[in-house]
Amino acid sequence: MIDTTALNRRRVRGVYRRLLLELLNNKSELFEIVAWALLDLLAWGLLASFIEQGEVALPLPIAFLIGSALLWAVMFRFQIGSSFSFLYEAWSGNALAMLASPVRPIEYFVGAIGFSLTVTVVQLSVMAGVAWFGFGFTLSSLGPAIVPFFGILALFGLAMSLTVLGLIFRYGHGANMLAWTLSGLLQPLSAVYYPVAILPGWAQAAAQALPTTHAFEGMRAVLAGQPLSMSRLGVAFGLDLVYLALGAWYASAGLRVLRARGYATRYAY
């Protein structure tokens, strides 16, 4: 397991600043963070407007779809941000220097998490602004429930990113594509834009094992005027802790294998 004792704050800040400066100097990545967020929100917002104008019998279509798009962005950006932290190092030729530095795995992971949180807040702010000005939807529609929903999705995104990092450490560049695709593979089972009830029976059972499913089902219930289910929140956070522990263990194990077997030479340029 990852040793969490005696975190060196200076090293954590160094990791955070290194990743942030890399991003700020990468104009194409900055453009993608904003552009994809806007395109995703506009696509679902315009679809919801079309459904509503067509007088289709669907309750609160704009709130359901835009709320789902905003919350899914939290999970996706957390997963992408933490996963890409090491890929930034590899693409910039700094991976070997980072691995040879005295920065411990937990310090690197904490710095990467801080970086992911910063990017997530920026992207969510942009999307929330467009949702407000363009479609009259505000996150305040969810009330205090937005906090646990945000936490559930952020923790699961972090767990997935740790899993991807473990795969990258173990299998190298061949696993890079998972940084983009893993969350997409889980999206159908997460019932982001539709209720779990429309899934086939076997898929409904699998969906219950994902904390994301409980978050989006809870969001739709709150928007429909129902009370927030504390039992659903408890199950979601419990699943988060299980996946987070497994992801941390796998990332740590992958890093040990990378160092022990000399896989770090894959990142020599």
Buried (B, 14 or more C-beta within 10 A) or exposed (E): EBEEEEBBEEBBBBBBEBBBEBBEEBEEBBEEBEEBBBEBBBEBBEBBBEBBEEEEEEEBBBBBBBBBBBBBBBBBBBBBBBBBBBBBBBBBEBBBEBBEBEBBBBBBBBBBBBBBBBBBEBBBEBBBEBBBEBBEBEBEBBEEBBEBBBBBBBBBBBBBBBBBBBBBBBBBEEBBEBBBEBBEEBBBBBBBBBEBEEBEEEBBEBBBEBBBBBBBBBBBBBBEEEEBBEEBBEBBBEBBEEBBEBBBBBBBBBBEBBEEEEBBEBBEE
